[in-house]
Amino acid sequence: MTQGDTFWEVGSEPGRQVVSLGVAVTLTAVSIDVLLVGRLTLFFDLCFVVLCIGLAALVRRRDFFLVALLPPILLTVVFGFIALVARDAIADASDSVLQAVVSGVATHGIALFVGYALCLGWLAWRLHREGDADMATELSRELGQAG
């Protein structure tokens, strides 16, 4: 990171660590919301949107694709887990697992849309801002370390 760069412009975390952080923070937000209210509320939605932006800011450039796919997969997998352990937090207790997942994604679809759009927008902004010159520098550094 150069002197002109700020923390939100250049991410340096590997994709796997960013995914692990995403899962951990999402499950933490779910736990807090379910323990305090008994279901997922606007608190979870806001946490998810902020998380999506944060993941896009933290990831290193060569792992952009992984984070670009993460928000919808993360939300679906977490809702699948919730449907197995606390179905009434996202749907009716009598719903099937699949129905609970679909209901949860539909109920929190605005948060998914906003978080995903901001995540992709941030990644696109970083690609535009860093430009091809930084990609060539990064590639030469990676090739130099491999040899």
C-alpha positions, 0 to 999 in steps of 0.5 A, spaced: 500 500 500 502 506 497 502 513 501 496 515 497 492 509 498 487 508 503 485 502 507 478 502 503 482 502 496 487 496 497 485 490 500 490 485 501 486 479 504 486 472 501 479 470 498 479 464 503 480 468 509 474 473 507 469 468 506 471 465 513 470 472 515 463 473 511 460 466 514 463 468 521 460 475 521 453 473 518 452 467 523 454 472 529 449 477 526 444 471 526 445 469 533 444 476 536 438 478 532 435 471 534 437 471 541 434 478 542 428 478 538 427 471 536 427 472 528 431 476 523 429 483 523 432 489 520 438 489 524 440 483 520 439 486 513 443 492 515 449 488 518 449 484 511 449 490 507 455 493 511 458 486 511 458 485 503 461 492 502 467 490 507 468 484 504 469 487 497 474 492 501 478 487 504 479 482 499 485 482 494 485 483 487 486 476 484 480 473 489 475 478 486 471 473 483 470 469 489 467 475 493 463 477 487 459 470 487 459 470 495 453 474 497 447 470 494 451 464 496 452 466 503 445 468 504 442 462 501 447 457 505 446 461 512 438 461 511 439 453 509 442 452 516 437 457 520 432 452 516 435 446 519 436 449 527 431 455 528 426 455 522 421 459 525 426 465 525 425 466 518 419 462 516 413 458 519 415 453 524 411 448 519 414 450 513 419 445 509 426 446 509 426 448 502 420 453 503 423 456 509 430 458 505 426 461 499 421 464 504 428 467 508 431 469 501 425 472 499 423 476 505 430 479 506 431 480 498 432 487 498 438 487 503 441 481 498 440 486 492 443 492 496 448 488 499 450 485 492 450 491 488 454 495 493 459 489 493 459 489 485 460 496 485 465 497 490 469 491 486 468 495 479 470 501 482 477 498 485 478 495 478 477 501 475 481 505 480 487 500 480 488 500 473 492 496 468 499 498 471 497 496 478 495 489 475 502 488 471 506 490 477 502 485 482 503 480 476 510 481 476 511 481 484 507 474 484 511 471 478 518 474 482 516 470 488 514 464 485 521 463 482 
